[in-house]
Amino acid sequence: MVDHKSFIVNKTLPFDASLLIVNISLRPVEEIALSISQRCVVTGVNEVAWALRALMLTDLTSLGGDDTQANIRRLCMRACYPFEPQFFDKFFERTLLSDIHCAAVCVYPARVKDAHTAIQQFKQLDRMAIAAVATGFPTGQYGLQTRLQEISHAILAGATEIDIVINRQLALLGDWEALYNEVVLMRSACGDHALLKTILAIGELGTMENVYKAAMVCMMAGADFLKTSTGKEAVNAILPVGLVMIFAIQEFKRRTCQIVGLKPAGDVRTVRDAIAWMTLVSETLGSRWLTPQRFRFGSSGLLDDIEKVVRAGVTRMERDATEKANQNNACLRNGK
């Protein structure tokens, strides 16, 4: 029997059409996003630090048709213990290792129980979230009751976060109040047992204005996070769209005092990609947003590059330390 936690979740607010009034010019948004993202250039030890920060903000994801209990167990092991403890011994405090893990694993509802069992065995349930994609992921083209039942099923199995896909048909038709009503029901299905992360599927919304409006609708309905994409669309997490979502988050906070997190997903594959996103968030929302409570990466491949960058960085640090020790020894010998 899963012991369900209670979370502090965002409230559903009344539908307010005035929040949907917006006019966005694409070219300036693209230029601003590019300019901001390029402000942070890191190398050496700093790159290792940024890579580890990205790791701690990552929802390690497996959404394959061939996922099995064994695959999910390996996913959870890697999310909980991405590096062997002795790897950092020369340059990091061993006590810091308990913080070096992914923010969550993200799986299909049918695999949530496997993830819960594995993370419980690794004694990481208090530190690791279990996210489930739901509501007919990735298309959302299921009946409403089926989508709501999928949320309930995932939570009963142990999910602590639900990544729902919005009804893009309603968004494309401009029926924003109907979309709001659906997301309100999904917020209600999650209750305070799971955070609600709403996937906008930005590559299928057509315009930047639609992205902004969909973001506002989801936040009014009680979303705890806005997520860019399913990772299955032709266009996924791109910086200009992220900036538009940030504009919506800023305006929503200004108007309601309610904080909503951001999750880029799909096409964030390298540490350089992650740094660009973290810079964008830090320069707009503030460095306080770079916590798992307010910002996540949804990715299946980012951890591969994080591991590569960190291992290469630590190897360089070891080499530099050895060279410095040899130089000091040479100086001592020459001094004699």
Backbone torsions as a table, in degrees:
resi	resn	phi	psi	omega
1	MET	NA	127.6	-179.5
2	VAL	-78.9	130.6	176.4
3	ASP	-86.8	107.2	-174.1
4	HIS	-80.3	131.9	176.5
5	LYS	-86.1	164.7	170.9
6	SER	-113.7	139.5	-178.0
7	PHE	-120.4	155.7	169.0
8	ILE	-82.1	114.0	-174.8
9	VAL	-118.4	162.3	179.7
10	ASN	-72.0	150.0	-179.5
11	LYS	-85.6	150.1	169.5
12	THR	-77.8	129.1	179.1
13	LEU	-108.4	156.8	178.6
14	PRO	-60.9	147.5	177.2
15	PHE	-64.2	129.7	-177.5
16	ASP	-132.2	102.8	-176.6
17	ALA	-63.0	-22.7	-179.4
18	SER	-65.5	-23.3	178.0
19	LEU	-73.3	-11.0	-176.5
20	LEU	-96.7	0.0	-179.8
21	ILE	-78.4	117.0	-175.8
22	VAL	-158.7	151.2	173.9
23	ASN	-139.9	117.8	-173.3
24	ILE	-121.0	129.8	174.4
25	SER	-97.5	123.8	-171.9
26	LEU	-64.6	-48.0	-173.4
27	ARG	-60.2	-48.5	177.7
28	PRO	-60.2	-37.6	178.7
29	VAL	-62.9	-43.1	178.6
30	GLU	-62.4	-43.1	-178.6
31	GLU	-66.8	-41.7	179.7
32	ILE	-65.2	-44.8	-179.4
33	ALA	-61.2	-43.9	179.9
34	LEU	-64.9	-44.8	-178.3
35	SER	-61.4	-46.2	-178.7
36	ILE	-65.7	-44.2	-174.8
37	SER	-65.7	-22.5	-177.9
38	GLN	-91.4	3.1	-176.6
39	ARG	-74.8	-18.9	-177.1
40	CYS	-113.9	111.6	176.2
41	VAL	-117.2	119.5	-175.2
42	VAL	-123.3	148.1	177.4
43	THR	-143.6	169.2	172.6
44	GLY	60.0	-135.3	-177.0
45	VAL	-61.2	-36.3	179.6
46	ASN	-62.0	-35.9	178.7
47	GLU	-65.4	-38.3	176.3
48	VAL	-61.7	-43.8	-179.5
49	ALA	-63.0	-43.9	178.2
50	TRP	-65.3	-37.9	179.2
51	ALA	-63.4	-42.5	179.2
52	LEU	-67.5	-35.9	175.5
53	ARG	-62.5	-44.0	178.6
54	ALA	-60.6	-39.4	178.6
55	LEU	-58.0	-45.0	-176.3
56	MET	-72.8	-7.7	177.6
57	LEU	-106.5	6.5	-171.8
58	THR	-96.1	132.7	166.1
59	ASP	-92.0	99.8	-178.2
60	LEU	-69.6	123.4	-163.6
61	THR	-118.7	138.6	169.6
62	SER	-138.6	113.0	-177.1
63	LEU	-130.6	51.8	-178.5
64	GLY	-98.9	150.0	175.3
65	GLY	-67.7	-16.0	-179.8
66	ASP	-103.7	17.0	176.2
67	ASP	-62.4	136.4	177.4
68	THR	-130.2	173.3	177.6
69	GLN	-57.4	-40.2	-179.1
70	ALA	-67.1	-41.5	178.5
71	ASN	-60.8	-44.4	-177.4
72	ILE	-68.3	-35.8	176.7
73	ARG	-62.9	-42.3	178.0
74	ARG	-64.5	-39.7	177.3
75	LEU	-58.8	-46.6	-178.3
76	CYS	-66.9	-39.6	177.2
77	MET	-60.1	-43.2	-179.2
78	ARG	-69.4	-37.6	178.5
79	ALA	-66.6	-39.3	-178.6
80	CYS	-76.8	-38.4	-174.8
81	TYR	-133.5	73.6	-175.8
82	PRO	-69.3	-22.4	178.5
83	PHE	-133.1	148.3	175.3
84	GLU	-70.1	140.4	-173.8
85	PRO	-54.7	-40.5	-176.3
86	GLN	-69.1	-14.0	-177.6
87	PHE	-61.4	-34.5	-175.4
88	PHE	-97.5	0.1	-168.4
89	ASP	-55.0	-35.6	-175.0
90	LYS	-76.0	-24.7	-170.6
91	PHE	-125.2	-6.3	-178.2
92	PHE	-133.4	152.1	173.2
93	GLU	-71.8	133.0	-179.5
94	ARG	-58.6	-30.1	-179.2
95	THR	-64.8	-22.1	-179.7
96	LEU	-75.5	-17.5	-174.1
97	LEU	-64.1	-27.1	-179.9
98	SER	-64.9	-19.4	179.2
99	ASP	-93.3	-11.4	-176.2
100	ILE	-91.0	86.0	177.9
101	HIS	-155.8	166.0	178.6
102	CYS	-70.5	161.0	178.9
103	ALA	-73.2	-34.0	-175.7
104	ALA	-163.9	165.1	163.1
105	VAL	-108.3	149.0	-177.9
106	CYS	-128.1	121.0	-173.4
107	VAL	-140.7	174.2	172.7
108	TYR	-72.1	154.1	179.0
109	PRO	-52.7	-36.5	-179.2
110	ALA	-65.3	-17.8	-177.9
111	ARG	-107.1	2.9	-178.8
112	VAL	-62.8	-43.6	-179.1
113	LYS	-59.8	-39.9	177.9
114	ASP	-62.4	-42.9	179.9
115	ALA	-65.5	-43.3	180.0
116	HIS	-61.2	-44.8	-180.0
117	THR	-61.1	-45.0	-178.4
118	ALA	-65.3	-48.2	-177.3
119	ILE	-66.7	-33.7	175.0
120	GLN	-64.2	-41.2	178.2
121	GLN	-65.3	-32.7	177.9
122	PHE	-82.2	0.5	178.2
123	LYS	58.5	43.6	-178.0
124	GLN	-123.5	13.9	-177.0
125	LEU	-62.1	-29.3	-179.7
126	ASP	-77.7	-14.9	-176.5
127	ARG	-112.9	-22.2	-172.0
128	MET	-114.9	125.4	176.2
129	ALA	-83.0	154.4	175.2
130	ILE	-118.0	111.2	-179.5
131	ALA	-101.8	141.5	176.1
132	ALA	-125.4	131.1	170.6
133	VAL	-75.3	141.7	-174.7
134	ALA	-150.4	-175.5	-178.9
135	THR	60.9	47.5	175.3
136	GLY	75.4	34.3	178.5
137	PHE	-55.9	139.2	0.3
138	PRO	-94.0	-8.9	-171.4
139	THR	-87.3	-30.4	-174.1
140	GLY	73.6	10.8	-174.4
141	GLN	-90.6	52.6	176.6
142	TYR	-121.3	163.8	174.8
143	GLY	-62.6	151.0	-174.9
144	LEU	-60.0	-45.7	-178.8
145	GLN	-62.8	-37.0	176.7
146	THR	-63.2	-41.3	179.8
147	ARG	-65.7	-40.9	179.3
148	LEU	-67.5	-39.0	178.2
149	GLN	-63.4	-33.8	179.1
150	GLU	-64.8	-37.5	176.3
151	ILE	-61.4	-49.2	-178.4
152	SER	-60.6	-42.5	179.0
153	HIS	-60.1	-45.0	-178.0
154	ALA	-64.2	-41.4	-179.7
155	ILE	-67.3	-41.9	178.0
156	LEU	-61.1	-31.3	179.9
157	ALA	-79.0	-13.6	177.4
158	GLY	124.7	5.2	179.2
159	ALA	-69.0	139.0	177.2
160	THR	-111.9	-4.6	175.4
161	GLU	-143.3	138.8	179.7
162	ILE	-119.7	120.3	176.8
163	ASP	-98.6	98.7	-177.0
164	ILE	-93.6	150.9	172.5
165	VAL	-98.9	137.1	179.1
166	ILE	-79.6	164.2	177.1
167	ASN	-80.7	97.6	-176.7
168	ARG	-65.0	-28.4	179.0
169	GLN	-59.2	-44.7	-179.6
170	LEU	-64.4	-38.3	178.8
171	ALA	-65.5	-43.7	-177.8
172	LEU	-69.0	-27.2	176.2
173	LEU	-83.2	-9.1	-177.9
174	GLY	74.9	19.0	179.3
175	ASP	-89.2	71.6	-171.1
176	TRP	-68.9	-34.0	-179.5
177	GLU	-69.5	-35.7	176.5
178	ALA	-66.4	-39.9	176.9
179	LEU	-63.2	-44.0	177.2
180	TYR	-55.9	-46.3	-177.7
181	ASN	-61.6	-38.4	177.8
182	GLU	-65.7	-45.5	-178.0
183	VAL	-67.5	-32.9	174.8
184	VAL	-58.4	-43.4	178.6
185	LEU	-64.4	-35.7	178.3
186	MET	-70.4	-38.6	173.9
187	ARG	-59.9	-43.1	179.6
188	SER	-64.5	-38.7	179.3
189	ALA	-65.0	-32.8	177.1
190	CYS	-75.6	-32.8	-176.0
191	GLY	54.9	-140.4	175.4
192	ASP	-105.2	18.8	178.6
193	HIS	-93.0	-11.3	-179.3
194	ALA	-155.9	143.1	171.5
195	LEU	-71.4	147.5	180.0
196	LEU	-107.0	116.9	177.0
197	LYS	-112.0	118.8	-174.4
198	THR	-99.5	121.2	-179.3
199	ILE	-89.3	118.5	-177.2
200	LEU	-81.7	-21.1	-174.8
201	ALA	53.9	58.8	-170.2
202	ILE	-58.1	-26.8	-179.5
203	GLY	-69.8	-10.9	-178.3
204	GLU	-116.0	10.0	-177.2
205	LEU	-94.5	-11.9	171.1
206	GLY	90.2	-49.7	-176.1
207	THR	-137.7	161.6	175.7
208	MET	-65.5	-34.8	177.5
209	GLU	-61.4	-40.0	178.1
210	ASN	-65.4	-38.1	176.9
211	VAL	-59.8	-48.3	-179.3
212	TYR	-60.9	-46.3	-177.6
213	LYS	-66.7	-41.6	178.0
214	ALA	-62.2	-40.2	177.6
215	ALA	-61.0	-46.7	-179.4
216	MET	-62.2	-42.9	179.9
217	VAL	-60.8	-45.6	-179.6
218	CYS	-63.7	-39.2	-179.8
219	MET	-69.0	-39.4	175.3
220	MET	-61.2	-35.0	-177.5
221	ALA	-76.6	-10.2	175.2
222	GLY	111.5	19.0	178.9
223	ALA	-63.5	141.7	174.1
224	ASP	-91.5	-27.3	177.9
225	PHE	-138.8	149.3	164.8
226	LEU	-105.0	132.3	-179.7
227	LYS	-119.0	136.5	-172.9
228	THR	-66.0	-47.3	-162.3
229	SER	-153.8	166.5	171.7
230	THR	-84.1	-17.2	-171.9
231	GLY	87.2	-2.9	-177.6
232	LYS	-104.7	-7.4	-179.0
233	GLU	-84.1	167.6	177.8
234	ALA	-67.5	-34.3	176.6
235	VAL	-117.6	127.2	-177.0
236	ASN	-119.5	-122.8	-175.5
237	ALA	-80.4	101.7	174.5
238	ILE	-120.1	147.5	-171.3
239	LEU	-60.1	-44.0	-179.9
240	PRO	-58.4	-41.3	178.0
241	VAL	-67.1	-38.7	175.5
242	GLY	-58.0	-39.2	179.7
243	LEU	-65.8	-39.9	177.3
244	VAL	-62.7	-41.4	177.4
245	MET	-64.8	-36.9	176.7
246	ILE	-64.9	-41.8	176.2
247	PHE	-56.3	-42.5	-180.0
248	ALA	-65.4	-43.6	179.0
249	ILE	-60.6	-42.7	179.7
250	GLN	-63.5	-46.5	-178.6
251	GLU	-66.8	-38.9	179.1
252	PHE	-64.3	-42.3	177.3
253	LYS	-63.2	-40.9	179.9
254	ARG	-63.7	-38.7	-175.1
255	ARG	-84.4	-27.6	-171.4
256	THR	-124.6	-12.8	-175.3
257	CYS	65.3	19.0	178.7
258	GLN	-102.7	132.4	-176.4
259	ILE	-96.2	131.7	179.1
260	VAL	-127.1	135.2	-178.7
261	GLY	-84.2	173.4	-177.5
262	LEU	-129.8	138.4	178.3
263	LYS	-136.9	99.8	169.9
264	PRO	-73.5	135.9	-178.5
265	ALA	-141.1	137.5	-178.0
266	GLY	89.0	127.5	176.7
267	ASP	71.6	10.9	169.4
268	VAL	-99.9	91.8	-168.5
269	ARG	-112.3	-18.3	-175.2
270	THR	-126.7	162.6	176.2
271	VAL	-60.6	-37.2	177.8
272	ARG	-61.7	-41.4	175.5
273	ASP	-60.6	-45.3	-178.1
274	ALA	-63.9	-41.0	179.4
275	ILE	-63.1	-39.3	178.3
276	ALA	-60.8	-43.8	179.0
277	TRP	-67.3	-43.6	-179.3
278	MET	-64.2	-35.7	176.7
279	THR	-66.0	-44.3	178.4
280	LEU	-57.8	-45.1	-178.9
281	VAL	-68.0	-44.9	-178.9
282	SER	-62.1	-39.7	-176.6
283	GLU	-77.7	-15.7	-177.4
284	THR	-112.0	-54.0	-178.5
285	LEU	-89.5	-23.7	179.9
286	GLY	110.2	155.2	-177.1
287	SER	-63.7	-23.3	179.1
288	ARG	-65.2	-17.2	178.6
289	TRP	-76.5	-14.4	-175.8
290	LEU	-85.0	57.4	175.3
291	THR	-131.0	157.4	179.3
292	PRO	-60.9	-20.5	180.0
293	GLN	-75.2	-17.2	-175.3
294	ARG	-129.8	-14.2	-176.9
295	PHE	-148.8	135.6	179.4
296	ARG	-139.9	156.5	165.0
297	PHE	-108.6	133.5	171.0
298	GLY	-101.3	115.2	-173.3
299	SER	-158.9	146.5	172.1
300	SER	-102.8	-19.6	-174.1
301	GLY	-114.9	-12.2	-176.8
302	LEU	-60.1	-37.7	-177.7
303	LEU	-61.9	-29.8	177.2
304	ASP	-60.2	-46.0	-178.8
305	ASP	-73.7	-34.7	175.9
306	ILE	-58.8	-46.8	-179.9
307	GLU	-61.4	-42.4	179.5
308	LYS	-61.3	-46.3	-178.2
309	VAL	-66.1	-44.0	-178.0
310	VAL	-66.5	-44.9	-179.3
311	ARG	-64.5	-40.7	177.8
312	ALA	-65.1	-39.5	179.6
313	GLY	-65.5	-42.6	178.6
314	VAL	-67.0	-36.8	176.4
315	THR	-61.5	-42.4	176.9
316	ARG	-62.8	-41.1	179.2
317	MET	-62.6	-41.0	177.6
318	GLU	-65.2	-42.1	179.4
319	ARG	-64.2	-43.8	179.4
320	ASP	-63.8	-39.4	179.0
321	ALA	-64.8	-39.7	178.8
322	THR	-65.9	-43.4	179.2
323	GLU	-63.1	-40.1	179.1
324	LYS	-65.6	-41.1	178.2
325	ALA	-63.5	-40.5	179.1
326	ASN	-64.9	-39.4	177.9
327	GLN	-65.2	-40.4	178.3
328	ASN	-63.7	-41.6	178.9
329	ASN	-64.6	-38.9	178.9
330	ALA	-64.5	-40.5	179.9
331	CYS	-65.0	-39.2	178.7
332	LEU	-65.3	-40.2	179.1
333	ARG	-66.5	-42.0	178.6
334	ASN	-65.6	-33.5	179.0
335	GLY	-65.5	-33.0	177.2
336	LYS	-68.6	NA	NA
